Amino acid sequence: MADLESLEGGEGLAEAIRSDCEEALNHRQRAIQKYAIRLASLEREVSKEEMDELRSAELSEVEILELIHVVGFFSHINRVAEATGVDLETWMPPKQE
């Protein structure tokens, strides 16, 4: 599994995000982050304006679909873990009761 330093932005990105996430991300990355957070907490359908914001950040229709699938997968796995009390990551501290 790739660590954050090996992804787009290179060395220092992880520390920059820990320090100031908004400042560390470029326009495209901020649009992806905003949409992912919105989609993960979805209480209604996504608006046309929200989709247009991704397109204006130069995401293709395929990339938007991939983003929707990734967020949906992680949301699903998180809900299953929460419902069953399973800690999926060994590096995470155990859930406090």
C-alpha positions in Angstrom: 0.0 0.0 0.0 1.4 3.4 -0.9 2.0 5.9 1.8 1.1 9.6 1.4 4.6 10.7 0.6 4.7 8.5 -2.5 1.5 10.0 -3.9 0.9 13.1 -6.0 2.7 16.0 -4.4 5.8 14.0 -3.3 7.7 14.3 -0.1 6.4 16.6 2.5 2.7 16.3 1.5 1.7 14.3 4.5 3.3 16.8 6.9 1.8 19.7 5.0 -1.7 18.1 5.2 -1.2 17.5 9.0 -0.2 21.2 9.4 -2.7 22.9 7.2 -4.8 20.7 5.0 -6.5 23.5 3.1 -3.2 25.1 2.2 -1.5 21.8 1.2 -4.1 20.8 -1.4 -4.4 22.2 -4.8 -7.7 23.2 -6.4 -8.4 19.8 -7.8 -7.5 18.0 -4.6 -9.7 20.4 -2.5 -12.7 19.8 -4.9 -12.2 16.0 -4.5 -11.9 16.3 -0.7 -15.0 18.5 -0.4 -17.1 16.2 -2.6 -15.9 13.0 -0.8 -16.9 14.5 2.6 -20.2 15.6 1.2 -20.9 12.2 -0.4 -19.9 10.3 2.7 -22.4 12.2 4.8 -25.1 12.2 2.1 -28.6 12.9 3.4 -30.0 13.8 0.0 -29.0 13.6 -3.7 -26.0 15.5 -4.9 -26.8 18.8 -6.6 -25.9 19.8 -10.1 -23.7 22.5 -8.7 -21.7 20.0 -6.7 -21.1 18.0 -9.8 -20.2 21.1 -11.8 -17.6 22.0 -9.2 -15.8 18.7 -9.8 -16.0 19.3 -13.6 -14.6 22.8 -13.2 -11.7 21.2 -11.2 -11.0 19.3 -14.4 -12.3 15.8 -13.3 -13.6 13.7 -16.1 -16.8 11.8 -15.9 -14.9 8.6 -15.4 -12.9 10.2 -12.6 -16.1 11.4 -10.9 -17.6 8.0 -11.1 -14.4 6.5 -9.6 -14.5 9.0 -6.8 -18.2 8.0 -6.1 -17.2 4.3 -6.0 -14.2 4.9 -3.7 -16.2 7.0 -1.3 -19.1 4.5 -1.4 -16.8 1.6 -0.7 -15.1 3.2 2.3 -18.5 4.4 3.6 -19.8 0.8 3.3 -16.8 -0.8 5.0 -16.8 1.8 7.8 -20.5 1.2 8.5 -20.0 -2.6 8.6 -17.0 -2.2 11.0 -19.0 0.1 13.2 -22.0 -2.2 13.2 -20.0 -5.3 14.1 -17.4 -3.6 16.4 -14.5 -4.7 14.2 -11.3 -2.6 14.2 -10.0 -2.9 10.6 -6.7 -1.3 11.0 -4.1 -2.7 13.4 -2.4 0.7 13.8 -5.6 2.3 15.1 -6.2 2.3 18.9 -9.1 0.1 20.0 -12.5 1.7 20.1 -13.3 3.1 23.5 -16.6 1.9 25.0 
